[in-house]
Each structure stands twice: as structure tokens, then as C-alpha cells.
Amino acid sequence: MKRTIAGTGYAVPVTGPGPRHRARSWAGARAAGPAVRARAGADRAVRCAAGGAPARKVCDLRGKGAGGSGARLVFGARDVVVVTGLPGSGKSTMMRRAVGEDAVRVDSQDTRDRWDARMPRALPYAVYRPLVRLDHYAGLRRALRGPKPVVVHDCGTQRWVRSWLGRAARRRGGALRLVLLDATPGEALQGQRARGRGVSRYAFARHRTAVGRLLSDVVERGRLPRDCGSAVLLDRAAARALRGIGFAPGRGSGVP
């Protein structure tokens, strides 16, 4: 028996196939060519993003974006989604394109842009940075107390923020879901140059340490951060091909 996820065009098994059937399906997808592989990858993304099977909480979609139509990630209606990665990896760009009106997008970059527009150009950002952060966290608190799903741009180096988000997700009756953009330092620096704004060498080093530790835990050890229910791994190609981040109304954090 299969159920079609609204807006995806993919039929997702209500009861997952056995290991042999999965192996045959993926072998057939590899033999059938890029189009079928992209479809299979998208189907896998939908099931994983919504919580997936209990035994599999990490979905690695790196390498699935090149030449494919991309996937649409679907989460539970009460979940809190955290997008993290190096500065310049494409988090803000992906969020602006993929998050629709059915969710609240909270991006620290948007807050900074609003303050930059009001401040004199000669005034260094470091002077009013504490006010930007205060404004960002105040807006995030309002979003978490509201009825809509929340997608948050993770600053990366503040672990207490992720713990706070995990507690807030549980109070909402959902779970914390991690979307991790795995970009190389070179790709991230190129992204910073493209947007005409970078971070200091010290700050970038801190982000590299934090993201590197997170990747090591998730990829090599299969260990998720505390309070995190699942993780989706994307590279820049998969992030560019992503069709959207959606939510299943009236459902929890399980498979839609």
C-alpha cells in the first residue's frame, strides 16, 4: 500500500519494504539512469526528513543534486527545523527559496540587513552587533510561541541555542530537525565573496571547528546532537536542487 505525499508527486510506502526489496530497488535505480536515481533520492529524502524509519535518523543526500530534479523535504507540522553550515555555504539562499508561507523563516542575516539599512555606513557592525543578536533572538522567541512551523538559520557556534530550540520543539509537541549543508571551506569562502560580505578569519575558524565536529559526529559516528530527532545532509548541489521545505498539517514528526 502506498500514499502520495501532497506536493511531492512521489508515492511513499506506508509500511517500509524489507532489506532485500530496498536493495533491488536501489540496484534498479542505478541501472535505470539519472532520472530514476533522482526520483528515488527524492522519495528517500521525503521519508527521511519526516523522521523516517526509527532505525535511520540520518539521511545523506550529498551527491544527489547534480543532474536531478531535486527533492522536497517534508517535516512534521510542529517540528523546528535548524539549517546549519559554514558561513557562505548557502543557508540563507536556500531558506529564502525553499521555505514557503506555511512556515516562519527566522534568519539572523535578515535581522542584520534590517539594522544595516538603519545604521550609518561609517559605523562598524561590531558596535551594534549585540543589538542585532538581541533582536534576532527576540524574533525567534516570538516565532517559537506562534502556531506555524519554524525554520531557523543556525549561527553554528552557539550550542545553547540548539538546546533551547530542542526544548521549544518538545513543548510544541514536535522535534528538532537538522538540515546540515556540507560545503568545503573553499566553497564557503567563495560564497562569501559572491555575496560581498564575509566573516573575520577568527570567526570563520570557530565555525569550521564547530561544523567539523558536527559533521564528524553525524557522518562518522551516526550520533546526533542532543535534543535533535533527525538530520539531513546536503551538499551545495543538493541544496540548489532542493524543491522546497514543507510541513504536514495535522501530523506529528513521523512519516506523513
Phi and psi in degrees as a GROMACS rama.xvg file:
@    title "Ramachandran Plot"
@    xaxis  label "Phi"
@    yaxis  label "Psi"
@TYPE xy
-128.437  154.641  LYS-2
-130.455  132.819  ARG-3
-87.9753  127.872  THR-4
-76.8945  126.302  ILE-5
-57.7385  129.955  ALA-6
85.2754  -2.73154  GLY-7
-106.323  -33.7052  THR-8
79.7052  8.28819  GLY-9
-115.407  136.572  TYR-10
-89.6937  122.567  ALA-11
-108.565  128.078  VAL-12
-60.3816  134.133  PRO-13
-70.8841  -41.3063  VAL-14
-112.613  122.617  THR-15
-63.6222  147.676  GLY-16
-69.0236  161.265  PRO-17
-73.9732  170.634  GLY-18
-58.5779  -41.027  PRO-19
-66.9992  -41.0691  ARG-20
-63.8401  -40.5636  HIS-21
-62.2737  -41.8046  ARG-22
-62.3581  -42.5573  ALA-23
-65.3218  -38.9511  ARG-24
-62.2752  -45.4042  SER-25
-71.4627  -32.6473  TRP-26
-65.1862  -41.628  ALA-27
-65.16  -37.5116  GLY-28
-64.2751  -40.1452  ALA-29
-64.7055  -39.5248  ARG-30
-73.4093  -27.1369  ALA-31
-80.5446  -16.0594  ALA-32
111.525  178.129  GLY-33
-60.9662  -38.3048  PRO-34
-63.1955  -44.3695  ALA-35
-69.8762  -36.5232  VAL-36
-63.1994  -40.7789  ARG-37
-63.0432  -41.7368  ALA-38
-64.2869  -43.3693  ARG-39
-64.7686  -39.7443  ALA-40
-64.4583  -39.4736  GLY-41
-65.9005  -41.5421  ALA-42
-60.1607  -42.5478  ASP-43
-63.9319  -38.117  ARG-44
-63.7994  -42.7686  ALA-45
-62.3445  -46.2123  VAL-46
-65.8037  -39.2288  ARG-47
-69.8119  -45.7551  CYS-48
-62.6963  -31.5358  ALA-49
-83.1122  4.55659  ALA-50
124.15  -32.4849  GLY-51
62.458  -168.104  GLY-52
-68.9106  146.324  ALA-53
-55.5178  -30.7568  PRO-54
-79.2587  -14.4566  ALA-55
-124.448  104.049  ARG-56
-109.933  -1.06009  LYS-57
-120.733  121.097  VAL-58
-110.118  116.789  CYS-59
-99.3027  105.424  ASP-60
-104.953  12.9858  LEU-61
-65.5769  137.193  ARG-62
85.1076  1.80424  GLY-63
-99.305  -2.95983  LYS-64
-92.9445  -29.8187  GLY-65
-66.9802  120.896  ALA-66
79.0236  -0.776124  GLY-67
-105.813  168.003  GLY-68
-82.4635  -10.4053  SER-69
89.0489  165.76  GLY-70
-112.009  166.402  ALA-71
-119.31  116.477  ARG-72
-81.033  132.397  LEU-73
-122.759  125.669  VAL-74
-117.59  171.539  PHE-75
-69.342  150.922  GLY-76
-64.8205  -21.2963  ALA-77
-106.117  7.24038  ARG-78
-75.1498  158.322  ASP-79
-114.901  121.059  VAL-80
-102.389  126.711  VAL-81
-112.203  121.999  VAL-82
-100.916  121.62  VAL-83
-133.104  163.162  THR-84
156.367  178.358  GLY-85
-66.1917  150.515  LEU-86
-59.6111  126.997  PRO-87
94.8738  0.124562  GLY-88
-77.4182  -13.6051  SER-89
108.936  19.2723  GLY-90
-62.8683  -52.7407  LYS-91
-63.3931  -42.675  SER-92
-60.1003  -45.3007  THR-93
-64.6887  -41.9101  MET-94
-64.8031  -42.3956  MET-95
-62.312  -36.2763  ARG-96
-82.9765  -36.4511  ARG-97
-95.1723  -24.8425  ALA-98
-90.1731  123.019  VAL-99
-92.2365  -170.599  GLY-100
-75.7467  -8.35919  GLU-101
-79.567  -2.02343  ASP-102
-135.933  163.261  ALA-103
-98.9484  123.483  VAL-104
-98.5099  119.976  ARG-105
-115.229  107.553  VAL-106
-124.753  122.497  ASP-107
-61.5623  -26.3642  SER-108
-65.7826  -38.0201  GLN-109
-62.8963  -41.2225  ASP-110
-62.9226  -43.5987  THR-111
-63.5935  -40.9835  ARG-112
-60.5051  -39.6029  ASP-113
-63.9623  -42.4185  ARG-114
-70.1594  -38.7129  TRP-115
-59.0628  -37.2767  ASP-116
-67.9492  -24.7101  ALA-117
-93.7348  -23.6463  ARG-118
-86.9396  150.942  MET-119
-61.3283  143.086  PRO-120
-62.8136  -30.4159  ARG-121
-75.698  -12.2754  ALA-122
-82.2055  120.407  LEU-123
-62.9686  145.488  PRO-124
-60.6955  -33.5148  TYR-125
-58.7525  -25.9477  ALA-126
-68.8025  -42.7729  VAL-127
-107.3  10.4473  TYR-128
-57.5141  -42.1238  ARG-129
-58.0508  -36.3527  PRO-130
-68.8651  -36.6477  LEU-131
-62.5597  -44.8056  VAL-132
-66.0837  -40.3181  ARG-133
-61.6911  -43.9786  LEU-134
-63.3641  -41.4758  ASP-135
-62.1766  -47.5467  HIS-136
-70.3287  -31.1476  TYR-137
-65.9751  -42.9887  ALA-138
-64.9525  -37.9295  GLY-139
-64.6906  -41.3267  LEU-140
-61.9218  -41.6757  ARG-141
-63.1383  -41.3575  ARG-142
-64.2333  -40.7568  ALA-143
-66.9922  -26.5812  LEU-144
-87.5924  -6.4448  ARG-145
-87.3042  177.114  GLY-146
-84.3944  -17.918  PRO-147
-84.4417  154.84  LYS-148
-60.552  154.764  PRO-149
-124.79  132.898  VAL-150
-118.245  121.976  VAL-151
-117.197  135.837  VAL-152
-80.4483  113.517  HIS-153
-81.2554  131.101  ASP-154
-71.4945  -19.6317  CYS-155
94.3879  -37.4224  GLY-156
-104.249  -5.17614  THR-157
-104.09  95.9453  GLN-158
-66.6277  -31.7569  ARG-159
-63.4774  -28.6587  TRP-160
-65.19  -43.4299  VAL-161
-65.2741  -37.8  ARG-162
-64.0366  -42.4245  SER-163
-59.7273  -44.3305  TRP-164
-64.4162  -37.5709  LEU-165
-63.3707  -42.8932  GLY-166
-65.2481  -40.0175  ARG-167
-64.8127  -39.2622  ALA-168
-62.9258  -41.1462  ALA-169
-65.067  -39.6634  ARG-170
-63.9705  -32.2512  ARG-171
-76.5924  -9.60408  ARG-172
88.7332  15.6854  GLY-173
-120.572  -149.955  GLY-174
-145.137  160.993  ALA-175
-85.1568  126.584  LEU-176
-118.042  131.028  ARG-177
-104.707  129.851  LEU-178
-115.49  112.264  VAL-179
-109.97  117.797  LEU-180
-89.6376  115.042  LEU-181
-96.6146  93.6021  ASP-182
-114.16  145.789  ALA-183
-71.119  158.273  THR-184
-55.2024  -37.6418  PRO-185
-63.5892  -42.9289  GLY-186
-64.0592  -40.0551  GLU-187
-66.2702  -42.1694  ALA-188
-64.9456  -37.0867  LEU-189
-63.9833  -39.4681  GLN-190
-63.8044  -38.1503  GLY-191
-64.2201  -41.8916  GLN-192
-64.9353  -37.5175  ARG-193
-65.002  -35.6126  ALA-194
-87.268  -4.3477  ARG-195
73.7043  22.839  GLY-196
-153.109  128.74  ARG-197
-125.278  179.079  GLY-198
-111.013  163.762  VAL-199
-66.0988  160.659  SER-200
-61.4634  -37.5769  ARG-201
-65.1375  -46.3384  TYR-202
-64.4026  -39.6345  ALA-203
-64.9679  -38.2147  PHE-204
-63.4534  -39.9848  ALA-205
-62.8972  -43.1755  ARG-206
-63.6786  -41.531  HIS-207
-60.5481  -41.4189  ARG-208
-64.0698  -46.8332  THR-209
-66.4812  -46.0815  ALA-210
-69.2849  -38.0856  VAL-211
-61.4554  -41.0574  GLY-212
-65.3357  -41.134  ARG-213
-64.8884  -44.2141  LEU-214
-62.1926  -41.5571  LEU-215
-61.2774  -43.0697  SER-216
-65.3865  -46.0811  ASP-217
-74.6423  -46.1885  VAL-218
-81.0978  -49.6352  VAL-219
-82.9071  -36.9975  GLU-220
-104.182  -11.8008  ARG-221
64.2532  28.147  GLY-222
-108.719  122.669  ARG-223
-88.6254  155.014  LEU-224
-60.0338  155.996  PRO-225
-58.2082  140.099  ARG-226
74.0092  3.57452  ASP-227
-98.212  130.54  CYS-228
-87.7608  -30.9508  GLY-229
-163.047  166.745  SER-230
-141.77  142.676  ALA-231
-118.789  127.424  VAL-232
-101.06  128.153  LEU-233
-127.801  144.152  LEU-234
-98.4389  -177.021  ASP-235
-65.2416  -36.7623  ARG-236
-65.6011  -43.9425  ALA-237
-66.1337  -36.4402  ALA-238
-66.092  -40.0538  ALA-239
-67.2321  -32.768  ARG-240
-83.9008  -8.64358  ALA-241
-60.9884  127.885  LEU-242
-83.3865  -21.7405  ARG-243
166.112  162.943  GLY-244
-117.57  115.322  ILE-245
-121.175  176.158  GLY-246
-138.179  148.116  PHE-247
-98.0525  106.093  ALA-248
-62.6287  139.166  PRO-249
75.4468  6.94219  GLY-250
-117.618  163.635  ARG-251
-87.5007  -145.489  GLY-252
-99.1416  10.4453  SER-253
-88.0848  -165.537  GLY-254
-67.7712  129.356  VAL-255
